[in-house]
Amino acid sequence: MSAEALRVAGATPTSGLTAQGERERLSALYRWLWKFIRPELPAFAAVLLLSLLAVAAGLGQPYLTKALIDDGILARDRAGVLEIGALMVGLALTALAIGFGCRRIHVAASARMLHRMRESLFAHVLSLSPMFFSRTRQGDLLARLEGDLGEVQRFAVDAVLSAINSTLTLIGTVALLGLLSPRLALFLAVLIAVNSVVLSWVKPRIESLSLRARDAGVDVSSFLVEKLAAVRCIQTHMAEARELERLQGLHDEVRGRMLALQVFGYFGGAFPNLVLSLAVIGIFVGGSLAMIGGDALTLGTLVAFATYVQRASAPLHGLMGLYLQWQRVKVGLGRVEEIRCLRPAVAAMSGNAEKLPAGELVVRDLVFSYPDSQREVLSGLNFTIPAGAKVWFRGASGSGKSTFIDLLHRHFDPESGSISIGGIDLCDVDISVLRRHVVVVAQEPVLFAGSIVENIRYACPDATQEDMERVALAAGVLDFVRRLPDGLDAQVGARGAALSGGEKQRVALARALLLKPAVLVIDEGTSSLDADLEQRFLHASGALLPGAMRIVVSHRELACDAFDLVIDFQTVGSC
Ligand SMILES: Nc1ncnc2c1ncn2[C@@H]1O[C@H](COP(=O)(O)OP(=O)(O)OP(=O)(O)O)[C@@H](O)[C@H]1O
């Protein structure tokens, strides 16, 4: 998948892929999963070993029961009964201790693996361009990073271990059953075959119901993420009741789909249990009749056999459940893979230049249109900004000012033409170097929950206190923090909710100044400040960043003579 777009909810994750493509996609995904499993192999091997010991301890119990009945109770051997009883207790305690150790190792390794996987996907998502985020519902993304990834990880670790465990238990049980009574073992094999037929009928229905239930769940989380971020707007438009109704509608859909999934899931899971219960009854009735008819079967053998059959129920059930779980995991796998396959719109290290030289900014024949759009937003843009100039980008709304800034910051690369600084094409500059030297302050500043000072230091945690206070003064932050009891340490709330729009912009401006950029771009980033404060900031930023180029993007009327150059995006001329 090259475009930064996820499938729309409801579409099949593999739609459009050939069987060959599907196989390649899955093998790429397995290779990716293997990266996270490999470091945990020693832990998983220990878990497997302990599981095997637990299986052996479990399988020993019914055999001891047989010995207790036949050699102890029926032989009236008191000492034998006590000895076998003690052995049984010892075995139970050993199984308990092994189980505890196994669980501890397993939980730690498995959580580590999940966290590494999520960190890797998170880092990948952070490399995607802003367009991806504008097209993707946050709830969907969250569901993929949380639910889907968790499901994949649980399957990759737990399911594989439980499959090995269950298979070994079953093999051991069947072998012991065959040893105890081959005829009864054959009877059991027929019942297992019946189970498999039923399951193959349930399987495709579970898969499609899983997909539908997952999509309905994603709709709810996307709804909540979007609406919780817009509570004020909902209140302003008195839309509370309507939004609640929409949530109720989405919930109705989720409930309907979940119920259908649960009914099928329950049926798929409960059927093997029913078959095994019938098998135990059959063994007792059939075995008793055979004993009454003079068969050589002993009571101990019959009890031990029935116990083994009951014990086989858990692994058999586990294996069946695994099969059903795999159907659900395939849906999650497809959704995780869709994120993993997304490629950033620009290559992170496409260039060799490790430093951005000071110099003029030259734009030559720049052409750009957004992916999936035929319309050229910028068609043949040409201009030059001298080094250290103070520039105003103006032009009507939609004329392409912010798009140009995104190109300057390399969120996209141009279709043709170039942008260069100091003679170096930006496509040849390492992105991290570029973004260290070209800093953009957007109209809607993003603040994180924490203190004002933490937000100012966000891009530059090692800045000195002196530098931090200097930029806070230049951006006008100190003006309003004086009123706050905690000063610069005051908490800004989630996304800066405790600050006004202008205060948030001032914190964002201070944060940008702290980076001492070579090019400072203020993309409507002073729109909430009054004219005085805006002028004060421009003046102070000039003093703090001598020689830096400053670009102010605004469609408000500003005084032309406050700038060295004005570039109008409608005419690309200057006044
Ligand atoms: N992600 C996108 N996908 C497709 N088209 C887009 C995208 N982002 C912006 N556009 C379009 O590109 C054009 C230029 O948008 P841009 O945001 O660059 O304008 P602007 O001059 O900064 O406007 P304003 O002054 O209102 O911020 C607009 O017509 C807009 O609809």
The ligand as an SDF file (V2000), in Angstrom:
LIG
                    3D

 31 33  0  0  0  0  0  0  0  0999 V2000
   -4.9600   17.0810    2.4130 N   0  0  0  0  0  0  0  0  0  0  0  0
   -5.4630   17.6920    1.3360 C   0  0  0  0  0  0  0  0  0  0  0  0
   -5.9610   16.9700    0.3180 N   0  0  0  0  0  0  0  0  0  0  0  0
   -6.4540   17.5730   -0.7800 C   0  0  0  0  0  0  0  0  0  0  0  0
   -6.5190   18.9100   -0.9340 N   0  0  0  0  0  0  0  0  0  0  0  0
   -6.0580   19.6870    0.0610 C   0  0  0  0  0  0  0  0  0  0  0  0
   -5.5030   19.1260    1.2470 C   0  0  0  0  0  0  0  0  0  0  0  0
   -5.1140   20.1360    2.0510 N   0  0  0  0  0  0  0  0  0  0  0  0
   -5.4180   21.2790    1.3970 C   0  0  0  0  0  0  0  0  0  0  0  0
   -5.9820   21.0090    0.2140 N   0  0  0  0  0  0  0  0  0  0  0  0
   -6.4220   21.9980   -0.7760 C   0  0  0  0  0  0  0  0  0  0  0  0
   -5.3130   22.7450   -1.2060 O   0  0  0  0  0  0  0  0  0  0  0  0
   -5.6750   24.0930   -1.4020 C   0  0  0  0  0  0  0  0  0  0  0  0
   -4.6690   25.0020   -0.6950 C   0  0  0  0  0  0  0  0  0  0  0  0
   -4.8290   24.8210    0.7000 O   0  0  0  0  0  0  0  0  0  0  0  0
   -3.9190   25.5850    1.7470 P   0  0  0  0  0  0  0  0  0  0  0  0
   -4.2730   25.0920    3.0910 O   0  0  0  0  0  0  0  0  0  0  0  0
   -2.5190   25.4750    1.2960 O   0  0  0  0  0  0  0  0  0  0  0  0
   -4.4190   27.0800    1.5290 O   0  0  0  0  0  0  0  0  0  0  0  0
   -4.0400   28.3880    2.3660 P   0  0  0  0  0  0  0  0  0  0  0  0
   -3.6480   29.4180    1.3840 O   0  0  0  0  0  0  0  0  0  0  0  0
   -3.0780   28.0680    3.4520 O   0  0  0  0  0  0  0  0  0  0  0  0
   -5.4700   28.7280    3.0010 O   0  0  0  0  0  0  0  0  0  0  0  0
   -5.8110   29.4750    4.3980 P   0  0  0  0  0  0  0  0  0  0  0  0
   -5.3360   30.8840    4.2840 O   0  0  0  0  0  0  0  0  0  0  0  0
   -7.2860   29.3790    4.4660 O   0  0  0  0  0  0  0  0  0  0  0  0
   -5.1270   28.7010    5.4850 O   0  0  0  0  0  0  0  0  0  0  0  0
   -7.0940   24.2440   -0.8880 C   0  0  0  0  0  0  0  0  0  0  0  0
   -7.9510   24.3450   -2.0240 O   0  0  0  0  0  0  0  0  0  0  0  0
   -7.3810   22.9850   -0.1460 C   0  0  0  0  0  0  0  0  0  0  0  0
   -8.7130   22.5560   -0.3290 O   0  0  0  0  0  0  0  0  0  0  0  0
  1  2  1  0
  2  3  1  0
  2  7  2  0
  3  4  2  0
  4  5  1  0
  5  6  2  0
  6  7  1  0
  6 10  1  0
  7  8  1  0
  8  9  2  0
  9 10  1  0
 10 11  1  0
 11 12  1  0
 11 30  1  0
 12 13  1  0
 13 14  1  0
 13 28  1  0
 14 15  1  0
 15 16  1  0
 16 17  2  0
 16 18  1  0
 16 19  1  0
 19 20  1  0
 20 21  2  0
 20 22  1  0
 20 23  1  0
 23 24  1  0
 24 25  2  0
 24 26  1  0
 24 27  1  0
 28 29  1  0
 28 30  1  0
 30 31  1  0
M  END
$$$$
